[in-house]
Amino acid sequence: MPTPTVRRLQLGNELRHLRDRAGLELTDAAEVIERSWSVVSKLERGLTGIRQKPLRELVTYYRDHIGTRDDGTPRDGGEPIDPEQFCELNKGSENRGRWRGYRATHPQHFRIAVDLEADAQAMEIYQTEVVYALFQTEEYMRAMFENVRYGDEETEQRIKARLERQHVLDKEDAPEITAVLSESAIRRVYGDSAIMHRQLRHLAELAELPMVHLHILPFTAIPAMASSFPFVRFRVPAAGTNAPPLEFVYIEQYNNGDYLDGVNDVATYSGLWNGLLGAALDPVESKDFLLRVATEFA
């Protein structure tokens, strides 16, 4: 079952596209559930929830507005609309209790990214200064956290939370992951040379996984476009066939993060990604490059 965050995003995605199918405005939906149009907008963006009764009424309203043929199929020729399927998706979309214990060490702004990671069908990762968390060894993590002088207990909690994220690599339906790592990400030393040697060997081993496509962007490469900030593009499958997959670009900053899902924003970062990928080494060259740098740390 998807995480609560992703279930809420999927529900909002389905509702937005169903409203578009019906040719209705946010204000029309707001009247049905007796809330403001801004609440409906938040609902469609997965930022707020809705109770089952008004949800059922809203989907039924959309279905009735689209209309049905004599054979019971939607008049617009689209997929059948079942309010109970929407209500089923709405179950378990609350996050109560999810971010307690060691998971509480994930910053508030990053928690959506953690859930997107868990349910993604595909991820495109650009990292500039550190190895991406899903690819880090435990000792590399520890060196990073000790570098910023967290207390012993918090360090262990953060490591536990980060290791849990890596379970996505072991899932039967693991996401397709394509990553571009800047050369600076693999040369910046955390811990000592021995830790870096093992970290880069670990990266080379991960690159052998069928769903991991690892590319190194060497200092000598000059991409057509560049980004100072790391980012990840997530693609999450839709809950049904009424809506397209969810696409988010997460841009990481020092103490905050932005989630972009607008069509133009996603297209802009797709162009940026294609430029970075085109300038990077291919997977075979990248693995050879990793192993060469690893020997420098041996």
Long-range contacts (C-beta under 8 A, 24 or more apart in sequence): 1-92, 2-118, 2-119, 2-239, 3-98, 3-115, 3-118, 3-119, 4-92, 4-93, 4-94, 4-95, 4-98, 4-115, 5-46, 5-95, 5-111, 5-112, 5-115, 5-116, 6-115, 6-116, 6-118, 6-119, 6-236, 6-246, 7-89, 7-90, 7-92, 7-93, 7-239, 8-46, 8-49, 8-93, 9-45, 9-46, 9-236, 9-246, 10-46, 10-89, 10-236, 10-238, 10-239, 10-246, 11-46, 11-86, 11-89, 11-90, 11-93, 11-239, 12-43, 12-44, 12-45, 12-46, 12-47, 13-44, 13-46, 13-238, 13-239, 13-243, 13-244, 13-246, 14-86, 14-89, 14-238, 14-239, 14-240, 14-242, 14-243, 15-43, 15-44, 15-58, 15-59, 15-86, 16-44, 16-243, 17-242, 17-243, 17-244, 18-59, 18-62, 18-81, 18-242, 18-243, 19-44, 19-62, 21-62, 21-66, 21-76, 21-78, 21-242, 22-62, 22-65, 22-66, 23-65, 24-62, 24-65, 29-58, 29-61, 32-57, 32-58, 32-61, 33-57, 33-58, 45-261, 49-90, 49-93, 49-94, 50-90, 52-87, 52-90, 55-83, 55-86, 55-87, 55-90, 56-83, 56-84, 56-86, 56-87, 59-83, 59-86, 78-242, 79-240, 79-241, 79-242, 81-242, 85-240, 89-239, 101-157, 102-157, 102-158, 102-160, 102-161, 102-164, 103-161, 103-164, 104-157, 105-154, 105-157, 105-158, 105-161, 106-161, 107-255, 109-255, 109-256, 109-257, 110-257, 112-250, 112-259, 113-232, 113-234, 113-250, 113-257, 113-259, 114-165, 116-234, 116-236, 116-248, 116-250, 117-165, 117-168, 117-232, 117-234, 118-165, 118-168, 119-236, 120-168, 120-175, 120-234, 120-235, 120-236, 121-175, 121-176, 121-235, 121-236, 121-237, 121-245, 122-175, 122-176, 122-177, 122-178, 122-234, 122-235, 123-175, 123-176, 123-177, 123-178, 123-232, 123-233, 123-234, 123-235, 124-178, 124-179, 124-232, 124-233, 124-273, 125-177, 125-178, 125-179, 125-180, 125-230, 125-232, 126-179, 126-180, 126-227, 126-230, 126-231, 126-232, 126-273, 126-276, 127-179, 127-180, 127-181, 127-182, 127-185, 127-230, 128-182, 128-184, 128-185, 128-227, 128-228, 128-229, 128-230, 129-182, 129-184, 129-185, 129-188, 129-230, 130-185, 130-188, 130-190, 131-181, 131-185, 131-186, 131-199, 131-203, 132-179, 132-181, 133-162, 133-165, 133-166, 134-165, 134-166, 134-168, 134-169, 134-177, 135-179, 135-202, 135-203, 135-206, 136-162, 136-199, 137-195, 137-198, 137-199, 137-202, 138-163, 139-191, 139-195, 139-198, 139-199, 140-190, 140-191, 140-195, 140-196, 140-199, 142-191, 143-190, 143-191, 143-192, 143-195, 144-190, 147-190, 169-206, 169-209, 169-212, 174-211, 175-211, 176-211, 176-213, 177-211, 177-212, 177-213, 178-213, 178-215, 178-277, 179-212, 179-213, 179-214, 179-215, 180-215, 180-216, 180-217, 180-273, 180-276, 180-277, 180-280, 181-214, 181-215, 181-216, 181-217, 182-216, 182-217, 183-216, 183-217, 183-218, 183-219, 184-219, 186-216, 186-290, 186-293, 187-293, 193-297, 193-298, 194-297, 196-294, 196-297, 197-294, 197-295, 197-297, 197-298, 200-290, 200-291, 200-293, 200-294, 200-297, 201-291, 201-294, 203-290, 204-287, 204-290, 204-291, 204-294, 207-283, 207-286, 207-287, 207-290, 213-283, 214-283, 214-286, 214-287, 214-290, 215-277, 215-280, 215-281, 215-282, 215-283, 215-286, 216-280, 216-281, 216-285, 216-286, 216-289, 216-290, 217-276, 217-279, 217-280, 217-281, 218-280, 218-281, 218-289, 221-279, 221-280, 221-281, 222-279, 223-275, 223-276, 223-278, 223-279, 223-280, 224-275, 224-278, 224-279, 225-271, 225-272, 225-275, 225-276, 226-275, 226-276, 227-272, 227-276, 229-253, 231-269, 233-266, 233-269, 233-270, 233-273
